[in-house]
Amino acid sequence: MKEMSANSNSMHGGQQPQKHYGITSSISMAFPREVDHQYTHKLSEAMKPFGVFEDEDELNHRLAVLGKLNTFVKEWIAEISETKVGSLKNNDD
């Protein structure tokens, strides 16, 4: 995600703006409490029967697909760039 800084309106008393990732800032910068860990564990256990967590094979497959997609996009961008540069050179002649 893109790193963003809080805007100057949120600065108080000359403090440095806090950086955050994404569109909105964090709800809290506090470390999780023990009860938060317990709730996270309970939530994870409740979700397991629904198959929402990927196993190692699924993770590897997803990463392979994303890698191929990344390669295709880079190749496509290179082709489009070459086309644009070529058309600019032809217009200069």
Secondary structure, DSSP 8 states (H G I E B T S, - for coil): --EEE--GGG--TT----EEESSS--S--S---HHHHHHHHHHHHHHGGGT-S--HHHHHHHHHHHHHHHHHHHHHHHHHHHHHHHHHHHHH-
